[in-house]
Amino acid sequence: MEQLFFQSSLPRSGSTLLQNILAQNPDFYATPTSPVADYITVMREVYTNNPNVNAQDEEQMKAAFKNTCKRAMDGYFEPLTDKKYIIDKSRVWMPNFDFLTFVMDKEPKMICTVRDLRDVFTSNEKNFRKNPHKSRAAFGMGDANTVPKRIDVWAAPNNFTGGAIDALNDALRIGLADKILFVKYENLCLYPEKTMKRVYDYLGILEHTHDFDNVPQATHEDDKMHGIFGIHTIRNTVELLPSDAKQVLGQDVCDWIYNNYKWFFDYFGYNY
């Protein structure tokens, strides 16, 4: 491995699609949702709270901890790939950007895909409706038996969608906007060649010619382990389907999403 890159994106915003486009490049190993960030953030808790660490020289323990994290990341990928470039995907990376900078001794190259939030929530709702044979508990819905109640569940900070939106909001507040490459899902689908050129320019590596009409599924994960179903399977053709947010959610719910997340719509230029 020559370089390790990171993707920390919104759910249902093309993050899996982007990983699989990059996987067409023979120099790239693109992960499914990865545990690496979880591994090293758990180690940080041990480092912070373990009395055996705290009883020793602080600077020595700090240096040892950093080296342990570096070697853990390298060691994770050694049996998985010998490719030049790795892009590791996890929503844990963005809220830990500074920690990752500490571990790597440099600012990481991180990509975040975004999408009109009305379509993000619509995708959640459509996926929910595709599985009427599954209990609401499988989706974390409990007694959320209406569209607005389900949106409330998905928008909550402890949900994977709401938590990712909050992490993005905080990243913008603390000045990470100039350090992270934001890729709009709509642009990836409408202008894939131009968008991928931006990606390669940001990563600082030679551009690859991709086949956007045939993107094989290179990443695989069992969505049942996430408590959700079928969200990490891509369409093989890169194309933007028309938004059906108003039809699926209703105009009132779309208005609520827009008003509640106006900072997002303003910053990324999504129209009302």
C-alpha beads as a LAMMPS data file, in Angstrom:
LAMMPS data file: protein, C-alpha beads

272 atoms
271 bonds

1 atom types
1 bond types

-500.0 500.0 xlo xhi
-500.0 500.0 ylo yhi
-500.0 500.0 zlo zhi

Masses

1 110.0

Atoms # bond

1 1 1 0.000 0.000 0.000
2 1 1 1.356 3.384 -1.042
3 1 1 -1.523 5.560 0.116
4 1 1 -4.598 5.170 2.277
5 1 1 -7.623 7.331 1.522
6 1 1 -10.940 7.606 3.321
7 1 1 -14.611 7.925 2.491
8 1 1 -17.059 9.136 5.154
9 1 1 -20.395 9.900 3.540
10 1 1 -24.098 10.343 4.096
11 1 1 -26.214 7.195 3.885
12 1 1 -28.043 6.631 0.594
13 1 1 -25.863 9.220 -1.157
14 1 1 -23.907 7.061 -3.600
15 1 1 -21.073 6.079 -1.269
16 1 1 -21.231 2.409 -2.303
17 1 1 -21.492 3.412 -5.953
18 1 1 -18.377 5.576 -5.669
19 1 1 -16.454 2.747 -3.992
20 1 1 -17.346 0.390 -6.814
21 1 1 -16.441 2.902 -9.505
22 1 1 -13.032 3.317 -7.875
23 1 1 -12.716 -0.464 -7.660
24 1 1 -12.678 -0.556 -11.477
25 1 1 -9.209 0.973 -11.194
26 1 1 -6.769 -1.969 -10.888
27 1 1 -4.614 0.097 -8.521
28 1 1 -7.472 0.560 -6.026
29 1 1 -8.806 -1.577 -3.223
30 1 1 -12.167 -0.118 -2.176
31 1 1 -13.668 -1.442 1.039
32 1 1 -17.278 -2.064 1.959
33 1 1 -18.292 -0.488 5.254
34 1 1 -15.095 -1.028 7.213
35 1 1 -14.370 -1.685 10.921
36 1 1 -10.938 -0.014 10.895
37 1 1 -12.194 3.287 12.320
38 1 1 -14.053 1.381 15.032
39 1 1 -10.907 -0.540 15.922
40 1 1 -8.720 2.491 16.491
41 1 1 -11.376 4.600 18.216
42 1 1 -11.911 1.737 20.680
43 1 1 -8.148 1.654 21.241
44 1 1 -8.320 5.381 21.974
45 1 1 -10.759 4.678 24.804
46 1 1 -8.345 2.135 26.263
47 1 1 -5.440 4.545 25.893
48 1 1 -7.428 7.315 27.593
49 1 1 -8.854 5.331 30.505
50 1 1 -6.558 2.384 31.186
51 1 1 -4.679 2.797 34.513
52 1 1 -1.706 0.856 33.150
53 1 1 -1.326 3.518 30.469
54 1 1 -1.936 6.439 32.801
55 1 1 0.650 5.160 35.291
56 1 1 3.463 5.555 32.752
57 1 1 5.247 8.459 31.075
58 1 1 2.639 10.469 29.186
59 1 1 4.732 11.334 26.117
60 1 1 6.041 7.807 25.738
61 1 1 2.533 6.379 25.973
62 1 1 1.277 8.938 23.445
63 1 1 3.990 7.958 20.947
64 1 1 3.375 4.248 21.553
65 1 1 -0.370 4.692 21.087
66 1 1 0.075 6.556 17.806
67 1 1 2.405 3.865 16.499
68 1 1 -0.029 1.139 17.582
69 1 1 -2.846 2.804 15.619
70 1 1 -0.689 3.195 12.519
71 1 1 0.399 -0.427 12.622
72 1 1 -3.168 -1.569 13.265
73 1 1 -4.375 0.155 10.097
74 1 1 -1.500 -1.248 8.042
75 1 1 -1.916 -4.670 9.579
76 1 1 -5.631 -4.778 8.809
77 1 1 -5.077 -4.373 5.084
78 1 1 -1.952 -6.545 4.664
79 1 1 -3.843 -9.859 4.296
80 1 1 -6.609 -8.233 2.223
81 1 1 -4.773 -6.561 -0.639
82 1 1 -1.431 -5.635 -2.140
83 1 1 -2.816 -2.828 -4.299
84 1 1 -1.211 0.614 -4.365
85 1 1 -4.198 2.587 -3.132
86 1 1 -6.844 1.817 -0.541
87 1 1 -9.997 3.824 0.110
88 1 1 -11.562 2.866 3.424
89 1 1 -15.243 3.600 3.891
90 1 1 -16.744 4.379 7.297
91 1 1 -19.046 7.072 8.652
92 1 1 -16.893 7.026 11.797
93 1 1 -14.015 8.805 10.013
94 1 1 -15.511 12.273 9.572
95 1 1 -16.268 12.961 13.256
96 1 1 -12.752 11.685 14.004
97 1 1 -10.917 13.703 11.345
98 1 1 -8.574 15.328 13.891
99 1 1 -7.823 11.989 15.541
100 1 1 -7.001 10.501 12.145
101 1 1 -4.726 13.483 11.444
102 1 1 -2.920 12.773 14.729
103 1 1 -2.449 9.099 13.844
104 1 1 -1.236 9.743 10.288
105 1 1 0.898 12.807 11.094
106 1 1 -0.815 14.576 8.194
107 1 1 -4.303 15.595 7.123
108 1 1 -6.067 12.636 5.514
109 1 1 -7.604 12.748 2.065
110 1 1 -11.290 12.207 2.781
111 1 1 -14.291 12.101 0.438
112 1 1 -17.889 12.675 1.478
113 1 1 -20.772 11.980 -0.885
114 1 1 -23.929 14.016 -0.306
115 1 1 -27.418 13.975 -1.799
116 1 1 -30.610 15.986 -1.582
117 1 1 -31.815 14.986 1.887
118 1 1 -35.380 14.630 0.649
119 1 1 -34.131 11.834 -1.594
120 1 1 -32.005 10.334 1.202
121 1 1 -35.059 9.966 3.430
122 1 1 -37.142 8.831 0.458
123 1 1 -34.647 6.046 -0.185
124 1 1 -34.969 4.943 3.448
125 1 1 -38.747 4.956 3.198
126 1 1 -38.798 3.066 -0.103
127 1 1 -36.463 0.438 1.275
128 1 1 -38.726 0.101 4.315
129 1 1 -41.749 -0.429 2.073
130 1 1 -39.938 -3.049 -0.008
131 1 1 -39.799 -5.307 3.034
132 1 1 -43.358 -5.613 4.392
133 1 1 -42.554 -9.170 5.511
134 1 1 -39.990 -7.790 7.987
135 1 1 -41.024 -6.495 11.394
136 1 1 -40.691 -2.778 12.085
137 1 1 -38.189 -3.670 14.793
138 1 1 -35.799 -4.900 12.092
139 1 1 -35.651 -1.302 10.864
140 1 1 -35.576 0.200 14.336
141 1 1 -39.079 1.544 13.739
142 1 1 -40.892 0.292 16.836
143 1 1 -44.335 1.894 16.716
144 1 1 -43.396 4.416 13.987
145 1 1 -46.373 3.530 11.814
146 1 1 -46.563 6.733 9.731
147 1 1 -44.179 8.421 7.314
148 1 1 -43.557 11.481 9.555
149 1 1 -42.838 9.244 12.554
150 1 1 -40.390 7.170 10.518
151 1 1 -38.630 10.340 9.343
152 1 1 -38.314 11.351 13.006
153 1 1 -36.639 8.009 13.742
154 1 1 -34.200 8.284 10.820
155 1 1 -33.401 11.912 11.653
156 1 1 -32.558 11.163 15.290
157 1 1 -28.888 11.621 16.271
158 1 1 -28.577 7.964 17.318
159 1 1 -29.729 6.746 13.895
160 1 1 -27.212 6.106 11.127
161 1 1 -28.850 8.772 8.924
162 1 1 -29.371 11.464 11.547
163 1 1 -25.972 10.841 13.079
164 1 1 -24.223 11.208 9.725
165 1 1 -26.082 14.456 9.003
166 1 1 -25.084 15.827 12.412
167 1 1 -21.449 14.817 11.829
168 1 1 -21.497 16.628 8.485
169 1 1 -22.997 19.739 10.068
170 1 1 -20.294 19.742 12.735
171 1 1 -17.561 19.231 10.127
172 1 1 -18.724 22.365 8.337
173 1 1 -18.924 24.310 11.598
174 1 1 -15.362 23.491 12.638
175 1 1 -13.835 24.327 9.279
176 1 1 -13.302 20.975 7.583
177 1 1 -15.047 22.068 4.377
178 1 1 -11.754 22.963 2.692
179 1 1 -10.117 19.676 3.703
180 1 1 -12.794 17.201 2.614
181 1 1 -13.891 16.613 -0.974
182 1 1 -17.688 16.736 -1.191
183 1 1 -19.179 14.807 -4.106
184 1 1 -22.833 15.380 -4.918
185 1 1 -24.574 12.170 -5.882
186 1 1 -26.516 14.006 -8.559
187 1 1 -23.290 15.214 -10.196
188 1 1 -21.729 11.764 -9.991
189 1 1 -24.694 10.352 -11.902
190 1 1 -25.131 13.191 -14.402
191 1 1 -21.470 14.026 -15.025
192 1 1 -19.511 10.941 -13.988
193 1 1 -16.354 11.657 -16.024
194 1 1 -16.080 15.242 -14.770
195 1 1 -16.838 14.182 -11.191
196 1 1 -14.280 11.389 -11.178
197 1 1 -11.665 13.801 -12.528
198 1 1 -12.331 15.936 -9.436
199 1 1 -11.857 12.853 -7.274
200 1 1 -8.524 11.932 -8.855
201 1 1 -7.303 15.524 -8.795
202 1 1 -8.120 15.737 -5.082
203 1 1 -6.414 12.431 -4.321
204 1 1 -3.406 13.533 -6.357
205 1 1 -3.093 10.379 -8.426
206 1 1 -3.288 9.485 -12.115
207 1 1 -6.811 9.434 -13.514
208 1 1 -8.310 6.131 -14.676
209 1 1 -10.779 5.633 -17.530
210 1 1 -13.957 4.141 -16.069
211 1 1 -16.864 2.317 -17.690
212 1 1 -19.932 4.032 -16.266
213 1 1 -22.304 1.782 -18.231
214 1 1 -21.052 -1.341 -16.502
215 1 1 -19.921 -0.988 -12.884
216 1 1 -19.491 -4.461 -11.368
217 1 1 -20.304 -4.945 -7.695
218 1 1 -16.869 -5.326 -6.093
219 1 1 -17.869 -4.605 -2.477
220 1 1 -20.087 -7.036 -0.616
221 1 1 -21.678 -6.896 2.823
222 1 1 -24.629 -8.514 4.550
223 1 1 -27.085 -5.673 5.154
224 1 1 -28.934 -7.710 7.768
225 1 1 -25.958 -7.135 10.034
226 1 1 -26.705 -3.400 9.845
227 1 1 -30.367 -3.942 10.702
228 1 1 -31.346 -2.867 7.188
229 1 1 -31.944 -4.629 3.917
230 1 1 -30.545 -4.260 0.423
231 1 1 -28.987 -0.804 0.658
232 1 1 -25.451 -1.719 -0.381
233 1 1 -26.357 -3.222 -3.742
234 1 1 -25.646 -0.899 -6.659
235 1 1 -27.189 -0.491 -10.091
236 1 1 -24.515 -1.333 -12.640
237 1 1 -25.282 1.689 -14.819
238 1 1 -24.451 5.150 -13.482
239 1 1 -27.594 7.202 -14.053
240 1 1 -29.784 9.636 -12.129
241 1 1 -33.369 8.545 -11.683
242 1 1 -36.051 11.237 -11.285
243 1 1 -36.777 12.275 -7.718
244 1 1 -40.040 10.898 -6.346
245 1 1 -39.699 12.422 -2.880
246 1 1 -43.003 14.307 -3.031
247 1 1 -44.893 11.216 -4.162
248 1 1 -43.339 8.949 -1.514
249 1 1 -43.078 11.267 1.490
250 1 1 -45.675 13.921 0.738
251 1 1 -45.201 17.650 0.242
252 1 1 -45.527 18.450 3.954
253 1 1 -42.733 16.047 4.925
254 1 1 -40.501 17.349 2.116
255 1 1 -41.116 20.878 3.404
256 1 1 -40.175 19.797 6.935
257 1 1 -36.922 18.237 5.722
258 1 1 -36.018 21.362 3.767
259 1 1 -36.783 23.725 6.643
260 1 1 -35.169 21.562 9.320
261 1 1 -31.944 21.171 7.319
262 1 1 -31.849 24.511 5.549
263 1 1 -28.134 24.829 6.339
264 1 1 -27.546 21.728 4.207
265 1 1 -29.662 22.885 1.267
266 1 1 -28.044 26.318 1.336
267 1 1 -24.466 25.073 1.592
268 1 1 -24.705 22.428 -1.121
269 1 1 -26.977 24.439 -3.404
270 1 1 -30.049 22.232 -3.502
271 1 1 -33.108 24.148 -4.648
272 1 1 -36.422 24.231 -2.837

Bonds

1 1 1 2
2 1 2 3
3 1 3 4
4 1 4 5
5 1 5 6
6 1 6 7
7 1 7 8
8 1 8 9
9 1 9 10
10 1 10 11
11 1 11 12
12 1 12 13
13 1 13 14
14 1 14 15
15 1 15 16
16 1 16 17
17 1 17 18
18 1 18 19
19 1 19 20
20 1 20 21
21 1 21 22
22 1 22 23
23 1 23 24
24 1 24 25
25 1 25 26
26 1 26 27
27 1 27 28
28 1 28 29
29 1 29 30
30 1 30 31
31 1 31 32
32 1 32 33
33 1 33 34
34 1 34 35
35 1 35 36
36 1 36 37
37 1 37 38
38 1 38 39
39 1 39 40
40 1 40 41
41 1 41 42
42 1 42 43
43 1 43 44
44 1 44 45
45 1 45 46
46 1 46 47
47 1 47 48
48 1 48 49
49 1 49 50
50 1 50 51
51 1 51 52
52 1 52 53
53 1 53 54
54 1 54 55
55 1 55 56
56 1 56 57
57 1 57 58
58 1 58 59
59 1 59 60
60 1 60 61
61 1 61 62
62 1 62 63
63 1 63 64
64 1 64 65
65 1 65 66
66 1 66 67
67 1 67 68
68 1 68 69
69 1 69 70
70 1 70 71
71 1 71 72
72 1 72 73
73 1 73 74
74 1 74 75
75 1 75 76
76 1 76 77
77 1 77 78
78 1 78 79
79 1 79 80
80 1 80 81
81 1 81 82
82 1 82 83
83 1 83 84
84 1 84 85
85 1 85 86
86 1 86 87
87 1 87 88
88 1 88 89
89 1 89 90
90 1 90 91
91 1 91 92
92 1 92 93
93 1 93 94
94 1 94 95
95 1 95 96
96 1 96 97
97 1 97 98
98 1 98 99
99 1 99 100
100 1 100 101
101 1 101 102
102 1 102 103
103 1 103 104
104 1 104 105
105 1 105 106
106 1 106 107
107 1 107 108
108 1 108 109
109 1 109 110
110 1 110 111
111 1 111 112
112 1 112 113
113 1 113 114
114 1 114 115
115 1 115 116
116 1 116 117
117 1 117 118
118 1 118 119
119 1 119 120
120 1 120 121
121 1 121 122
122 1 122 123
123 1 123 124
124 1 124 125
125 1 125 126
126 1 126 127
127 1 127 128
128 1 128 129
129 1 129 130
130 1 130 131
131 1 131 132
132 1 132 133
133 1 133 134
134 1 134 135
135 1 135 136
136 1 136 137
137 1 137 138
138 1 138 139
139 1 139 140
140 1 140 141
141 1 141 142
142 1 142 143
143 1 143 144
144 1 144 145
145 1 145 146
146 1 146 147
147 1 147 148
148 1 148 149
149 1 149 150
150 1 150 151
151 1 151 152
152 1 152 153
153 1 153 154
154 1 154 155
155 1 155 156
156 1 156 157
157 1 157 158
158 1 158 159
159 1 159 160
160 1 160 161
161 1 161 162
162 1 162 163
163 1 163 164
164 1 164 165
165 1 165 166
166 1 166 167
167 1 167 168
168 1 168 169
169 1 169 170
170 1 170 171
171 1 171 172
172 1 172 173
173 1 173 174
174 1 174 175
175 1 175 176
176 1 176 177
177 1 177 178
178 1 178 179
179 1 179 180
180 1 180 181
181 1 181 182
182 1 182 183
183 1 183 184
184 1 184 185
185 1 185 186
186 1 186 187
187 1 187 188
188 1 188 189
189 1 189 190
190 1 190 191
191 1 191 192
192 1 192 193
193 1 193 194
194 1 194 195
195 1 195 196
196 1 196 197
197 1 197 198
198 1 198 199
199 1 199 200
200 1 200 201
201 1 201 202
202 1 202 203
203 1 203 204
204 1 204 205
205 1 205 206
206 1 206 207
207 1 207 208
208 1 208 209
209 1 209 210
210 1 210 211
211 1 211 212
212 1 212 213
213 1 213 214
214 1 214 215
215 1 215 216
216 1 216 217
217 1 217 218
218 1 218 219
219 1 219 220
220 1 220 221
221 1 221 222
222 1 222 223
223 1 223 224
224 1 224 225
225 1 225 226
226 1 226 227
227 1 227 228
228 1 228 229
229 1 229 230
230 1 230 231
231 1 231 232
232 1 232 233
233 1 233 234
234 1 234 235
235 1 235 236
236 1 236 237
237 1 237 238
238 1 238 239
239 1 239 240
240 1 240 241
241 1 241 242
242 1 242 243
243 1 243 244
244 1 244 245
245 1 245 246
246 1 246 247
247 1 247 248
248 1 248 249
249 1 249 250
250 1 250 251
251 1 251 252
252 1 252 253
253 1 253 254
254 1 254 255
255 1 255 256
256 1 256 257
257 1 257 258
258 1 258 259
259 1 259 260
260 1 260 261
261 1 261 262
262 1 262 263
263 1 263 264
264 1 264 265
265 1 265 266
266 1 266 267
267 1 267 268
268 1 268 269
269 1 269 270
270 1 270 271
271 1 271 272
